[in-house]
């Protein structure tokens, strides 16, 4: 098991891992975190 954890990833492994994680990244970026405060709208009078 330690060999699997600490062995360097091959180029193909990196490409496959990136393909697996891309949908997760896109989902995480699609909505702001729950802790994010709503953005205030700028009024037209300020400039």
mmCIF entry with sequence, helices, sheets and N, C-alpha, C, O atoms, coordinates in Angstrom:
data_MODEL
# 
_entry.id   MODEL 
# 
_entity.id                         1 
_entity.type                       polymer 
_entity.pdbx_number_of_molecules   1 
# 
_entity_poly.entity_id                      1 
_entity_poly.type                           'polypeptide(L)' 
_entity_poly.nstd_linkage                   no 
_entity_poly.nstd_monomer                   no 
_entity_poly.pdbx_seq_one_letter_code       
;(UNK)(UNK)(UNK)(UNK)(UNK)(UNK)(UNK)(UNK)(UNK)(UNK)(UNK)(UNK)(UNK)(UNK)(UNK)(UNK)
(UNK)(UNK)(UNK)(UNK)(UNK)(UNK)(UNK)(UNK)(UNK)(UNK)(UNK)(UNK)(UNK)(UNK)(UNK)(UNK)
(UNK)(UNK)(UNK)(UNK)(UNK)(UNK)(UNK)(UNK)(UNK)(UNK)(UNK)(UNK)(UNK)(UNK)(UNK)
;
_entity_poly.pdbx_seq_one_letter_code_can   XXXXXXXXXXXXXXXXXXXXXXXXXXXXXXXXXXXXXXXXXXXXXXX 
_entity_poly.pdbx_strand_id                 A 
# 
loop_
_entity_poly_seq.entity_id 
_entity_poly_seq.num 
_entity_poly_seq.mon_id 
_entity_poly_seq.hetero 
1 1  UNK n 
1 2  UNK n 
1 3  UNK n 
1 4  UNK n 
1 5  UNK n 
1 6  UNK n 
1 7  UNK n 
1 8  UNK n 
1 9  UNK n 
1 10 UNK n 
1 11 UNK n 
1 12 UNK n 
1 13 UNK n 
1 14 UNK n 
1 15 UNK n 
1 16 UNK n 
1 17 UNK n 
1 18 UNK n 
1 19 UNK n 
1 20 UNK n 
1 21 UNK n 
1 22 UNK n 
1 23 UNK n 
1 24 UNK n 
1 25 UNK n 
1 26 UNK n 
1 27 UNK n 
1 28 UNK n 
1 29 UNK n 
1 30 UNK n 
1 31 UNK n 
1 32 UNK n 
1 33 UNK n 
1 34 UNK n 
1 35 UNK n 
1 36 UNK n 
1 37 UNK n 
1 38 UNK n 
1 39 UNK n 
1 40 UNK n 
1 41 UNK n 
1 42 UNK n 
1 43 UNK n 
1 44 UNK n 
1 45 UNK n 
1 46 UNK n 
1 47 UNK n 
# 
_struct_asym.id          A 
_struct_asym.entity_id   1 
# 
loop_
_struct_conf.conf_type_id 
_struct_conf.id 
_struct_conf.pdbx_PDB_helix_id 
_struct_conf.beg_label_comp_id 
_struct_conf.beg_label_asym_id 
_struct_conf.beg_label_seq_id 
_struct_conf.pdbx_beg_PDB_ins_code 
_struct_conf.end_label_comp_id 
_struct_conf.end_label_asym_id 
_struct_conf.end_label_seq_id 
_struct_conf.pdbx_end_PDB_ins_code 
_struct_conf.beg_auth_comp_id 
_struct_conf.beg_auth_asym_id 
_struct_conf.beg_auth_seq_id 
_struct_conf.end_auth_comp_id 
_struct_conf.end_auth_asym_id 
_struct_conf.end_auth_seq_id 
_struct_conf.pdbx_PDB_helix_class 
_struct_conf.details 
_struct_conf.pdbx_PDB_helix_length 
HELX_P HELX_P1 AA1 UNK A 2  ? UNK A 6  ? UNK A 2  UNK A 6  1 ? 5  
HELX_P HELX_P2 AA2 UNK A 11 ? UNK A 30 ? UNK A 11 UNK A 30 1 ? 20 
HELX_P HELX_P3 AA3 UNK A 44 ? UNK A 46 ? UNK A 44 UNK A 46 5 ? 3  
# 
_struct_conf_type.id          HELX_P 
_struct_conf_type.criteria    ? 
_struct_conf_type.reference   ? 
# 
loop_
_atom_site.group_PDB 
_atom_site.id 
_atom_site.type_symbol 
_atom_site.label_atom_id 
_atom_site.label_alt_id 
_atom_site.label_comp_id 
_atom_site.label_asym_id 
_atom_site.label_entity_id 
_atom_site.label_seq_id 
_atom_site.pdbx_PDB_ins_code 
_atom_site.Cartn_x 
_atom_site.Cartn_y 
_atom_site.Cartn_z 
_atom_site.occupancy 
_atom_site.B_iso_or_equiv 
_atom_site.pdbx_formal_charge 
_atom_site.auth_seq_id 
_atom_site.auth_comp_id 
_atom_site.auth_asym_id 
_atom_site.auth_atom_id 
_atom_site.pdbx_PDB_model_num 
ATOM 1   N N  . UNK A 1 1  ? 0.833   -1.202 0.000   1.00 0.00 ? 1  UNK A N  1 
ATOM 2   C CA . UNK A 1 1  ? 0.000   0.000  0.000   1.00 0.00 ? 1  UNK A CA 1 
ATOM 3   C C  . UNK A 1 1  ? 0.868   1.253  0.000   1.00 0.00 ? 1  UNK A C  1 
ATOM 4   O O  . UNK A 1 1  ? 0.557   2.209  -0.710  1.00 0.00 ? 1  UNK A O  1 
ATOM 5   N N  . UNK A 1 2  ? 1.947   1.273  0.777   1.00 0.00 ? 2  UNK A N  1 
ATOM 6   C CA . UNK A 1 2  ? 2.791   2.470  0.812   1.00 0.00 ? 2  UNK A CA 1 
ATOM 7   C C  . UNK A 1 2  ? 3.428   2.740  -0.545  1.00 0.00 ? 2  UNK A C  1 
ATOM 8   O O  . UNK A 1 2  ? 3.683   3.892  -0.896  1.00 0.00 ? 2  UNK A O  1 
ATOM 9   N N  . UNK A 1 3  ? 3.687   1.673  -1.316  1.00 0.00 ? 3  UNK A N  1 
ATOM 10  C CA . UNK A 1 3  ? 4.223   1.870  -2.661  1.00 0.00 ? 3  UNK A CA 1 
ATOM 11  C C  . UNK A 1 3  ? 3.246   2.611  -3.557  1.00 0.00 ? 3  UNK A C  1 
ATOM 12  O O  . UNK A 1 3  ? 3.656   3.418  -4.391  1.00 0.00 ? 3  UNK A O  1 
ATOM 13  N N  . UNK A 1 4  ? 1.963   2.343  -3.391  1.00 0.00 ? 4  UNK A N  1 
ATOM 14  C CA . UNK A 1 4  ? 0.956   3.041  -4.185  1.00 0.00 ? 4  UNK A CA 1 
ATOM 15  C C  . UNK A 1 4  ? 0.816   4.503  -3.766  1.00 0.00 ? 4  UNK A C  1 
ATOM 16  O O  . UNK A 1 4  ? 0.540   5.370  -4.595  1.00 0.00 ? 4  UNK A O  1 
ATOM 17  N N  . UNK A 1 5  ? 1.007   4.767  -2.486  1.00 0.00 ? 5  UNK A N  1 
ATOM 18  C CA . UNK A 1 5  ? 0.847   6.131  -1.992  1.00 0.00 ? 5  UNK A CA 1 
ATOM 19  C C  . UNK A 1 5  ? 2.022   7.026  -2.348  1.00 0.00 ? 5  UNK A C  1 
ATOM 20  O O  . UNK A 1 5  ? 1.832   8.206  -2.643  1.00 0.00 ? 5  UNK A O  1 
ATOM 21  N N  . UNK A 1 6  ? 3.230   6.486  -2.326  1.00 0.00 ? 6  UNK A N  1 
ATOM 22  C CA . UNK A 1 6  ? 4.419   7.319  -2.456  1.00 0.00 ? 6  UNK A CA 1 
ATOM 23  C C  . UNK A 1 6  ? 5.136   7.168  -3.789  1.00 0.00 ? 6  UNK A C  1 
ATOM 24  O O  . UNK A 1 6  ? 6.146   7.833  -4.020  1.00 0.00 ? 6  UNK A O  1 
ATOM 25  N N  . UNK A 1 7  ? 4.640   6.317  -4.663  1.00 0.00 ? 7  UNK A N  1 
ATOM 26  C CA . UNK A 1 7  ? 5.241   6.149  -5.978  1.00 0.00 ? 7  UNK A CA 1 
ATOM 27  C C  . UNK A 1 7  ? 4.838   7.325  -6.866  1.00 0.00 ? 7  UNK A C  1 
ATOM 28  O O  . UNK A 1 7  ? 3.678   7.738  -6.846  1.00 0.00 ? 7  UNK A O  1 
ATOM 29  N N  . UNK A 1 8  ? 5.772   7.868  -7.641  1.00 0.00 ? 8  UNK A N  1 
ATOM 30  C CA . UNK A 1 8  ? 5.413   8.997  -8.517  1.00 0.00 ? 8  UNK A CA 1 
ATOM 31  C C  . UNK A 1 8  ? 4.349   8.596  -9.539  1.00 0.00 ? 8  UNK A C  1 
ATOM 32  O O  . UNK A 1 8  ? 4.308   7.453  -9.996  1.00 0.00 ? 8  UNK A O  1 
ATOM 33  N N  . UNK A 1 9  ? 3.499   9.544  -9.886  1.00 0.00 ? 9  UNK A N  1 
ATOM 34  C CA . UNK A 1 9  ? 2.453   9.289  -10.868 1.00 0.00 ? 9  UNK A CA 1 
ATOM 35  C C  . UNK A 1 9  ? 3.039   9.376  -12.278 1.00 0.00 ? 9  UNK A C  1 
ATOM 36  O O  . UNK A 1 9  ? 3.882   10.225 -12.566 1.00 0.00 ? 9  UNK A O  1 
ATOM 37  N N  . UNK A 1 10 ? 2.579   8.492  -13.134 1.00 0.00 ? 10 UNK A N  1 
ATOM 38  C CA . UNK A 1 10 ? 2.996   8.551  -14.534 1.00 0.00 ? 10 UNK A CA 1 
ATOM 39  C C  . UNK A 1 10 ? 2.231   9.676  -15.231 1.00 0.00 ? 10 UNK A C  1 
ATOM 40  O O  . UNK A 1 10 ? 1.256   10.203 -14.697 1.00 0.00 ? 10 UNK A O  1 
ATOM 41  N N  . UNK A 1 11 ? 2.686   10.032 -16.423 1.00 0.00 ? 11 UNK A N  1 
ATOM 42  C CA . UNK A 1 11 ? 2.017   11.084 -17.193 1.00 0.00 ? 11 UNK A CA 1 
ATOM 43  C C  . UNK A 1 11 ? 0.564   10.699 -17.478 1.00 0.00 ? 11 UNK A C  1 
ATOM 44  O O  . UNK A 1 11 ? -0.333  11.537 -17.392 1.00 0.00 ? 11 UNK A O  1 
ATOM 45  N N  . UNK A 1 12 ? 0.340   9.434  -17.814 1.00 0.00 ? 12 UNK A N  1 
ATOM 46  C CA . UNK A 1 12 ? -1.029  8.970  -18.082 1.00 0.00 ? 12 UNK A CA 1 
ATOM 47  C C  . UNK A 1 12 ? -1.890  9.023  -16.826 1.00 0.00 ? 12 UNK A C  1 
ATOM 48  O O  . UNK A 1 12 ? -3.070  9.367  -16.894 1.00 0.00 ? 12 UNK A O  1 
ATOM 49  N N  . UNK A 1 13 ? -1.300  8.680  -15.669 1.00 0.00 ? 13 UNK A N  1 
ATOM 50  C CA . UNK A 1 13 ? -2.042  8.753  -14.409 1.00 0.00 ? 13 UNK A CA 1 
ATOM 51  C C  . UNK A 1 13 ? -2.453  10.191 -14.102 1.00 0.00 ? 13 UNK A C  1 
ATOM 52  O O  . UNK A 1 13 ? -3.568  10.441 -13.643 1.00 0.00 ? 13 UNK A O  1 
ATOM 53  N N  . UNK A 1 14 ? -1.548  11.128 -14.357 1.00 0.00 ? 14 UNK A N  1 
ATOM 54  C CA . UNK A 1 14 ? -1.847  12.534 -14.100 1.00 0.00 ? 14 UNK A CA 1 
ATOM 55  C C  . UNK A 1 14 ? -2.978  13.010 -15.006 1.00 0.00 ? 14 UNK A C  1 
ATOM 56  O O  . UNK A 1 14 ? -3.881  13.716 -14.558 1.00 0.00 ? 14 UNK A O  1 
ATOM 57  N N  . UNK A 1 15 ? -2.927  12.624 -16.279 1.00 0.00 ? 15 UNK A N  1 
ATOM 58  C CA . UNK A 1 15 ? -3.991  13.012 -17.211 1.00 0.00 ? 15 UNK A CA 1 
ATOM 59  C C  . UNK A 1 15 ? -5.329  12.424 -16.790 1.00 0.00 ? 15 UNK A C  1 
ATOM 60  O O  . UNK A 1 15 ? -6.354  13.102 -16.856 1.00 0.00 ? 15 UNK A O  1 
ATOM 61  N N  . UNK A 1 16 ? -5.327  11.169 -16.358 1.00 0.00 ? 16 UNK A N  1 
ATOM 62  C CA . UNK A 1 16 ? -6.573  10.525 -15.933 1.00 0.00 ? 16 UNK A CA 1 
ATOM 63  C C  . UNK A 1 16 ? -7.116  11.164 -14.660 1.00 0.00 ? 16 UNK A C  1 
ATOM 64  O O  . UNK A 1 16 ? -8.323  11.374 -14.536 1.00 0.00 ? 16 UNK A O  1 
ATOM 65  N N  . UNK A 1 17 ? -6.234  11.473 -13.719 1.00 0.00 ? 17 UNK A N  1 
ATOM 66  C CA . UNK A 1 17 ? -6.653  12.122 -12.484 1.00 0.00 ? 17 UNK A CA 1 
ATOM 67  C C  . UNK A 1 17 ? -7.229  13.507 -12.773 1.00 0.00 ? 17 UNK A C  1 
ATOM 68  O O  . UNK A 1 17 ? -8.236  13.896 -12.180 1.00 0.00 ? 17 UNK A O  1 
ATOM 69  N N  . UNK A 1 18 ? -6.605  14.242 -13.670 1.00 0.00 ? 18 UNK A N  1 
ATOM 70  C CA . UNK A 1 18 ? -7.114  15.565 -14.042 1.00 0.00 ? 18 UNK A CA 1 
ATOM 71  C C  . UNK A 1 18 ? -8.497  15.454 -14.672 1.00 0.00 ? 18 UNK A C  1 
ATOM 72  O O  . UNK A 1 18 ? -9.371  16.278 -14.404 1.00 0.00 ? 18 UNK A O  1 
ATOM 73  N N  . UNK A 1 19 ? -8.696  14.442 -15.505 1.00 0.00 ? 19 UNK A N  1 
ATOM 74  C CA . UNK A 1 19 ? -10.002 14.248 -16.135 1.00 0.00 ? 19 UNK A CA 1 
ATOM 75  C C  . UNK A 1 19 ? -11.067 13.901 -15.100 1.00 0.00 ? 19 UNK A C  1 
ATOM 76  O O  . UNK A 1 19 ? -12.218 14.316 -15.227 1.00 0.00 ? 19 UNK A O  1 
ATOM 77  N N  . UNK A 1 20 ? -10.688 13.146 -14.083 1.00 0.00 ? 20 UNK A N  1 
ATOM 78  C CA . UNK A 1 20 ? -11.642 12.783 -13.032 1.00 0.00 ? 20 UNK A CA 1 
ATOM 79  C C  . UNK A 1 20 ? -11.991 13.977 -12.148 1.00 0.00 ? 20 UNK A C  1 
ATOM 80  O O  . UNK A 1 20 ? -13.130 14.110 -11.701 1.00 0.00 ? 20 UNK A O  1 
ATOM 81  N N  . UNK A 1 21 ? -11.013 14.842 -11.896 1.00 0.00 ? 21 UNK A N  1 
ATOM 82  C CA . UNK A 1 21 ? -11.227 15.953 -10.974 1.00 0.00 ? 21 UNK A CA 1 
ATOM 83  C C  . UNK A 1 21 ? -11.818 17.190 -11.645 1.00 0.00 ? 21 UNK A C  1 
ATOM 84  O O  . UNK A 1 21 ? -12.328 18.068 -10.949 1.00 0.00 ? 21 UNK A O  1 
ATOM 85  N N  . UNK A 1 22 ? -11.765 17.285 -12.959 1.00 0.00 ? 22 UNK A N  1 
ATOM 86  C CA . UNK A 1 22 ? -12.284 18.468 -13.656 1.00 0.00 ? 22 UNK A CA 1 
ATOM 87  C C  . UNK A 1 22 ? -13.762 18.722 -13.353 1.00 0.00 ? 22 UNK A C  1 
ATOM 88  O O  . UNK A 1 22 ? -14.118 19.865 -13.067 1.00 0.00 ? 22 UNK A O  1 
ATOM 89  N N  . UNK A 1 23 ? -14.642 17.712 -13.400 1.00 0.00 ? 23 UNK A N  1 
ATOM 90  C CA . UNK A 1 23 ? -16.048 17.982 -13.063 1.00 0.00 ? 23 UNK A CA 1 
ATOM 91  C C  . UNK A 1 23 ? -16.234 18.437 -11.614 1.00 0.00 ? 23 UNK A C  1 
ATOM 92  O O  . UNK A 1 23 ? -17.118 19.243 -11.325 1.00 0.00 ? 23 UNK A O  1 
ATOM 93  N N  . UNK A 1 24 ? -15.416 17.931 -10.717 1.00 0.00 ? 24 UNK A N  1 
ATOM 94  C CA . UNK A 1 24 ? -15.491 18.348 -9.312  1.00 0.00 ? 24 UNK A CA 1 
ATOM 95  C C  . UNK A 1 24 ? -15.103 19.818 -9.198  1.00 0.00 ? 24 UNK A C  1 
ATOM 96  O O  . UNK A 1 24 ? -15.778 20.593 -8.520  1.00 0.00 ? 24 UNK A O  1 
ATOM 97  N N  . UNK A 1 25 ? -14.011 20.200 -9.865  1.00 0.00 ? 25 UNK A N  1 
ATOM 98  C CA . UNK A 1 25 ? -13.565 21.596 -9.852  1.00 0.00 ? 25 UNK A CA 1 
ATOM 99  C C  . UNK A 1 25 ? -14.650 22.506 -10.413 1.00 0.00 ? 25 UNK A C  1 
ATOM 100 O O  . UNK A 1 25 ? -14.947 23.551 -9.834  1.00 0.00 ? 25 UNK A O  1 
ATOM 101 N N  . UNK A 1 26 ? -15.241 22.115 -11.529 1.00 0.00 ? 26 UNK A N  1 
ATOM 102 C CA . UNK A 1 26 ? -16.277 22.939 -12.149 1.00 0.00 ? 26 UNK A CA 1 
ATOM 103 C C  . UNK A 1 26 ? -17.491 23.085 -11.240 1.00 0.00 ? 26 UNK A C  1 
ATOM 104 O O  . UNK A 1 26 ? -18.083 24.161 -11.161 1.00 0.00 ? 26 UNK A O  1 
ATOM 105 N N  . UNK A 1 27 ? -17.862 22.012 -10.556 1.00 0.00 ? 27 UNK A N  1 
ATOM 106 C CA . UNK A 1 27 ? -18.997 22.067 -9.634  1.00 0.00 ? 27 UNK A CA 1 
ATOM 107 C C  . UNK A 1 27 ? -18.687 22.980 -8.451  1.00 0.00 ? 27 UNK A C  1 
ATOM 108 O O  . UNK A 1 27 ? -19.536 23.766 -8.032  1.00 0.00 ? 27 UNK A O  1 
ATOM 109 N N  . UNK A 1 28 ? -17.477 22.876 -7.917  1.00 0.00 ? 28 UNK A N  1 
ATOM 110 C CA . UNK A 1 28 ? -17.110 23.703 -6.766  1.00 0.00 ? 28 UNK A CA 1 
ATOM 111 C C  . UNK A 1 28 ? -17.083 25.187 -7.137  1.00 0.00 ? 28 UNK A C  1 
ATOM 112 O O  . UNK A 1 28 ? -17.419 26.037 -6.313  1.00 0.00 ? 28 UNK A O  1 
ATOM 113 N N  . UNK A 1 29 ? -16.695 25.495 -8.346  1.00 0.00 ? 29 UNK A N  1 
ATOM 114 C CA . UNK A 1 29 ? -16.623 26.889 -8.778  1.00 0.00 ? 29 UNK A CA 1 
ATOM 115 C C  . UNK A 1 29 ? -17.969 27.442 -9.227  1.00 0.00 ? 29 UNK A C  1 
ATOM 116 O O  . UNK A 1 29 ? -18.115 28.656 -9.373  1.00 0.00 ? 29 UNK A O  1 
ATOM 117 N N  . UNK A 1 30 ? -18.948 26.581 -9.448  1.00 0.00 ? 30 UNK A N  1 
ATOM 118 C CA . UNK A 1 30 ? -20.225 27.042 -9.989  1.00 0.00 ? 30 UNK A CA 1 
ATOM 119 C C  . UNK A 1 30 ? -21.062 27.786 -8.957  1.00 0.00 ? 30 UNK A C  1 
ATOM 120 O O  . UNK A 1 30 ? -21.884 28.626 -9.324  1.00 0.00 ? 30 UNK A O  1 
ATOM 121 N N  . UNK A 1 31 ? -20.871 27.500 -7.691  1.00 0.00 ? 31 UNK A N  1 
ATOM 122 C CA . UNK A 1 31 ? -21.627 28.188 -6.645  1.00 0.00 ? 31 UNK A CA 1 
ATOM 123 C C  . UNK A 1 31 ? -20.664 28.719 -5.596  1.00 0.00 ? 31 UNK A C  1 
ATOM 124 O O  . UNK A 1 31 ? -19.687 28.048 -5.265  1.00 0.00 ? 31 UNK A O  1 
ATOM 125 N N  . UNK A 1 32 ? -20.920 29.917 -5.063  1.00 0.00 ? 32 UNK A N  1 
ATOM 126 C CA . UNK A 1 32 ? -20.034 30.450 -4.027  1.00 0.00 ? 32 UNK A CA 1 
ATOM 127 C C  . UNK A 1 32 ? -20.188 29.655 -2.731  1.00 0.00 ? 32 UNK A C  1 
ATOM 128 O O  . UNK A 1 32 ? -21.215 29.011 -2.519  1.00 0.00 ? 32 UNK A O  1 
ATOM 129 N N  . UNK A 1 33 ? -19.188 29.695 -1.875  1.00 0.00 ? 33 UNK A N  1 
ATOM 130 C CA . UNK A 1 33 ? -19.307 28.990 -0.595  1.00 0.00 ? 33 UNK A CA 1 
ATOM 131 C C  . UNK A 1 33 ? -20.441 29.573 0.245   1.00 0.00 ? 33 UNK A C  1 
ATOM 132 O O  . UNK A 1 33 ? -20.790 30.746 0.110   1.00 0.00 ? 33 UNK A O  1 
ATOM 133 N N  . UNK A 1 34 ? -21.002 28.749 1.100   1.00 0.00 ? 34 UNK A N  1 
ATOM 134 C CA . UNK A 1 34 ? -22.120 29.203 1.940   1.00 0.00 ? 34 UNK A CA 1 
ATOM 135 C C  . UNK A 1 34 ? -21.703 30.341 2.857   1.00 0.00 ? 34 UNK A C  1 
ATOM 136 O O  . UNK A 1 34 ? -22.538 31.154 3.253   1.00 0.00 ? 34 UNK A O  1 
ATOM 137 N N  . UNK A 1 35 ? -20.416 30.411 3.199   1.00 0.00 ? 35 UNK A N  1 
ATOM 138 C CA . UNK A 1 35 ? -19.948 31.452 4.104   1.00 0.00 ? 35 UNK A CA 1 
ATOM 139 C C  . UNK A 1 35 ? -19.734 32.785 3.389   1.00 0.00 ? 35 UNK A C  1 
ATOM 140 O O  . UNK A 1 35 ? -19.498 33.800 4.045   1.00 0.00 ? 35 UNK A O  1 
ATOM 141 N N  . UNK A 1 36 ? -19.812 32.802 2.060   1.00 0.00 ? 36 UNK A N  1 
ATOM 142 C CA . UNK A 1 36 ? -19.585 34.041 1.314   1.00 0.00 ? 36 UNK A CA 1 
ATOM 143 C C  . UNK A 1 36 ? -20.749 35.001 1.530   1.00 0.00 ? 36 UNK A C  1 
ATOM 144 O O  . UNK A 1 36 ? -21.916 34.628 1.404   1.00 0.00 ? 36 UNK A O  1 
ATOM 145 N N  . UNK A 1 37 ? -20.412 36.226 1.853   1.00 0.00 ? 37 UNK A N  1 
ATOM 146 C CA . UNK A 1 37 ? -21.443 37.248 2.033   1.00 0.00 ? 37 UNK A CA 1 
ATOM 147 C C  . UNK A 1 37 ? -21.950 37.681 0.665   1.00 0.00 ? 37 UNK A C  1 
ATOM 148 O O  . UNK A 1 37 ? -21.184 37.734 -0.297  1.00 0.00 ? 37 UNK A O  1 
ATOM 149 N N  . UNK A 1 38 ? -23.232 37.987 0.578   1.00 0.00 ? 38 UNK A N  1 
ATOM 150 C CA . UNK A 1 38 ? -23.750 38.464 -0.708  1.00 0.00 ? 38 UNK A CA 1 
ATOM 151 C C  . UNK A 1 38 ? -23.080 39.782 -1.097  1.00 0.00 ? 38 UNK A C  1 
ATOM 152 O O  . UNK A 1 38 ? -22.794 40.617 -0.239  1.00 0.00 ? 38 UNK A O  1 
ATOM 153 N N  . UNK A 1 39 ? -22.836 39.958 -2.377  1.00 0.00 ? 39 UNK A N  1 
ATOM 154 C CA . UNK A 1 39 ? -22.200 41.193 -2.847  1.00 0.00 ? 39 UNK A CA 1 
ATOM 155 C C  . UNK A 1 39 ? -23.221 42.313 -2.883  1.00 0.00 ? 39 UNK A C  1 
ATOM 156 O O  . UNK A 1 39 ? -24.376 42.121 -3.263  1.00 0.00 ? 39 UNK A O  1 
ATOM 157 N N  . UNK A 1 40 ? -22.762 43.489 -2.478  1.00 0.00 ? 40 UNK A N  1 
ATOM 158 C CA . UNK A 1 40 ? -23.627 44.664 -2.519  1.00 0.00 ? 40 UNK A CA 1 
ATOM 159 C C  . UNK A 1 40 ? -23.605 45.245 -3.920  1.00 0.00 ? 40 UNK A C  1 
ATOM 160 O O  . UNK A 1 40 ? -22.566 45.284 -4.579  1.00 0.00 ? 40 UNK A O  1 
ATOM 161 N N  . UNK A 1 41 ? -24.766 45.693 -4.360  1.00 0.00 ? 41 UNK A N  1 
ATOM 162 C CA . UNK A 1 41 ? -24.828 46.359 -5.659  1.00 0.00 ? 41 UNK A CA 1 
ATOM 163 C C  . UNK A 1 41 ? -24.374 47.799 -5.504  1.00 0.00 ? 41 UNK A C  1 
ATOM 164 O O  . UNK A 1 41 ? -24.723 48.476 -4.536  1.00 0.00 ? 41 UNK A O  1 
ATOM 165 N N  . UNK A 1 42 ? -23.601 48.251 -6.460  1.00 0.00 ? 42 UNK A N  1 
ATOM 166 C CA . UNK A 1 42 ? -23.185 49.655 -6.441  1.00 0.00 ? 42 UNK A CA 1 
ATOM 167 C C  . UNK A 1 42 ? -24.326 50.506 -6.975  1.00 0.00 ? 42 UNK A C  1 
ATOM 168 O O  . UNK A 1 42 ? -24.940 50.176 -7.990  1.00 0.00 ? 42 UNK A O  1 
ATOM 169 N N  . UNK A 1 43 ? -24.599 51.599 -6.284  1.00 0.00 ? 43 UNK A N  1 
ATOM 170 C CA . UNK A 1 43 ? -25.647 52.497 -6.769  1.00 0.00 ? 43 UNK A CA 1 
ATOM 171 C C  . UNK A 1 43 ? -25.072 53.381 -7.867  1.00 0.00 ? 43 UNK A C  1 
ATOM 172 O O  . UNK A 1 43 ? -23.868 53.640 -7.890  1.00 0.00 ? 43 UNK A O  1 
ATOM 173 N N  . UNK A 1 44 ? -25.915 53.841 -8.766  1.00 0.00 ? 44 UNK A N  1 
ATOM 174 C CA . UNK A 1 44 ? -25.472 54.670 -9.874  1.00 0.00 ? 44 UNK A CA 1 
ATOM 175 C C  . UNK A 1 44 ? -24.995 56.043 -9.439  1.00 0.00 ? 44 UNK A C  1 
ATOM 176 O O  . UNK A 1 44 ? -24.256 56.688 -10.182 1.00 0.00 ? 44 UNK A O  1 
ATOM 177 N N  . UNK A 1 45 ? -25.392 56.518 -8.257  1.00 0.00 ? 45 UNK A N  1 
ATOM 178 C CA . UNK A 1 45 ? -25.043 57.858 -7.797  1.00 0.00 ? 45 UNK A CA 1 
ATOM 179 C C  . UNK A 1 45 ? -23.586 57.959 -7.345  1.00 0.00 ? 45 UNK A C  1 
ATOM 180 O O  . UNK A 1 45 ? -23.021 59.053 -7.316  1.00 0.00 ? 45 UNK A O  1 
ATOM 181 N N  . UNK A 1 46 ? -22.973 56.822 -6.992  1.00 0.00 ? 46 UNK A N  1 
ATOM 182 C CA . UNK A 1 46 ? -21.608 56.873 -6.469  1.00 0.00 ? 46 UNK A CA 1 
ATOM 183 C C  . UNK A 1 46 ? -20.570 57.082 -7.562  1.00 0.00 ? 46 UNK A C  1 
ATOM 184 O O  . UNK A 1 46 ? -19.460 57.519 -7.259  1.00 0.00 ? 46 UNK A O  1 
ATOM 185 N N  . UNK A 1 47 ? -20.875 56.797 -8.783  1.00 0.00 ? 47 UNK A N  1 
ATOM 186 C CA . UNK A 1 47 ? -19.863 57.104 -9.730  1.00 0.00 ? 47 UNK A CA 1 
ATOM 187 C C  . UNK A 1 47 ? -19.683 56.223 -10.837 1.00 0.00 ? 47 UNK A C  1 
ATOM 188 O O  . UNK A 1 47 ? -18.815 56.458 -11.678 1.00 0.00 ? 47 UNK A O  1 
# 
